[in-house]
Amino acid sequence: RQRQMCIRDRYKEYITGTLDDCIKQNKRKFVLYPNGEITNIVKQVLDNVYNITPVFIVDNYKYDQKSVFNFEKAVQMTDRDMYYLVCSDNDLYYNEIRNTLRRYIKDEQIVDLFPDINALEYIDNACKLLKELDEKIADMEI
């Protein structure tokens, strides 16, 4: 539970850093892709920190054509001032997710929230070290 919270908080920090850069460049219309756990974190950050609601979500596998669309429909709805946020750190499908997006959307409209998969390993290792440190501190007699 504590480890999950640590990872969620780290993700929020990491995501907020990238989104800060977007906002400074006056990018405010976001489409989230693909639909998953990280998408929910990104939605929370957009809402709570920037008061922004994503235009819609894209997922070729999990879509309802109401708020989550497949690429075929999404492309028709995409304006030049919309930016696709890649909300996936899944190393198994890392390249596939990005290559699929590039088939439909221009590079200048793509913002990869996880451009470096190694950074995520670093976050995970940092969380493990912090947890070990917490346990050592808790075990110390004062």
C-alpha positions in Angstrom: 0.0 0.0 0.0 2.8 2.4 1.0 4.8 1.4 -2.0 1.8 2.1 -4.3 1.4 5.5 -2.8 5.1 6.3 -3.2 4.9 5.3 -6.9 1.7 7.3 -7.5 3.2 10.4 -5.9 6.4 10.0 -7.9 4.4 9.6 -11.1 2.4 12.8 -10.2 5.6 14.7 -9.7 7.1 13.4 -12.9 3.9 14.1 -14.9 3.5 17.6 -13.4 7.0 18.5 -14.5 6.3 17.6 -18.1 2.8 19.3 -18.0 4.4 22.5 -16.6 6.5 22.7 -19.7 3.4 22.2 -21.9 1.5 24.9 -20.1 4.4 27.3 -20.4 4.3 26.7 -24.2 0.6 27.5 -24.2 -0.5 23.9 -24.8 -3.8 23.4 -23.0 -5.9 21.0 -25.1 -4.9 17.4 -24.3 -5.9 14.0 -25.6 -4.9 11.1 -23.4 -3.5 7.9 -24.9 -3.8 4.9 -24.1 -6.6 4.4 -21.5 -5.2 2.9 -18.3 -4.1 3.5 -14.8 -1.6 6.2 -15.6 -4.3 8.0 -17.7 -6.3 8.3 -14.4 -3.3 9.9 -12.6 -2.8 12.3 -15.5 -6.5 13.2 -15.5 -6.3 14.0 -11.7 -3.1 16.1 -12.2 -4.7 18.0 -15.1 -7.8 18.6 -13.1 -6.4 19.4 -9.7 -3.2 21.3 -10.7 -4.2 23.0 -13.9 -8.0 22.9 -13.9 -8.0 21.3 -17.3 -10.2 18.5 -18.5 -8.8 16.3 -21.3 -10.7 16.8 -24.7 -11.0 13.0 -24.9 -9.2 9.7 -24.4 -7.9 7.4 -27.2 -7.6 3.6 -27.0 -7.9 1.2 -29.9 -8.9 -1.7 -27.6 -10.9 -0.1 -24.8 -13.2 2.5 -26.3 -16.9 3.4 -26.0 -17.0 6.2 -28.7 -18.5 8.5 -26.0 -15.4 9.7 -24.0 -12.9 7.1 -25.2 -12.4 6.8 -28.9 -10.5 4.6 -31.3 -7.9 6.3 -33.6 -10.2 6.2 -36.6 -12.7 8.4 -34.8 -10.1 10.4 -32.9 -8.2 11.6 -36.0 -11.5 13.1 -37.3 -11.9 15.0 -34.0 -8.3 16.2 -33.7 -7.5 19.9 -34.1 -4.1 21.4 -34.7 -4.0 22.8 -31.2 -4.5 19.4 -29.5 -1.7 17.5 -28.0 -1.6 13.8 -27.4 -0.2 12.8 -24.0 1.4 9.4 -24.0 0.2 8.0 -20.7 2.1 4.6 -20.7 5.3 3.4 -19.2 4.6 -0.3 -20.1 8.0 -1.5 -21.2 6.5 -4.6 -22.9 4.5 -2.4 -25.3 6.6 0.7 -25.1 7.5 1.0 -28.8 4.2 -0.4 -30.1 2.2 2.2 -28.2 4.3 5.1 -29.6 4.6 3.7 -33.1 0.8 3.3 -33.3 0.3 6.9 -32.2 2.8 8.2 -34.8 0.9 6.4 -37.6 -2.1 8.7 -36.9 -0.7 11.9 -35.3 2.1 14.2 -36.2 5.2 14.2 -34.0 4.7 17.9 -33.1 1.4 17.1 -31.5 2.8 14.2 -29.3 4.0 14.8 -25.8 5.5 11.6 -24.3 5.1 11.7 -20.6 7.6 8.8 -20.3 10.2 9.4 -23.0 12.9 7.5 -21.0 11.9 4.1 -19.7 15.0 4.1 -17.6 13.7 7.0 -15.5 10.9 4.8 -14.4 13.3 2.1 -13.1 15.0 4.9 -11.2 11.7 5.9 -9.7 11.0 2.4 -8.7 14.4 1.9 -7.2 14.2 5.2 -5.3 10.8 4.1 -3.8 12.4 0.8 -2.7 15.3 2.6 -1.1 13.0 5.0 0.7 10.9 2.2 2.0 14.0 0.4 3.3 15.2 3.6 4.9 11.8 4.1 6.6 12.0 0.5 8.0 15.5 1.1 9.3 14.5 4.4 11.0 11.4 2.7 12.5 13.7 -0.1 13.8 16.1 2.3 15.5 15.8 2.9 19.2 15.9 6.5 20.1 
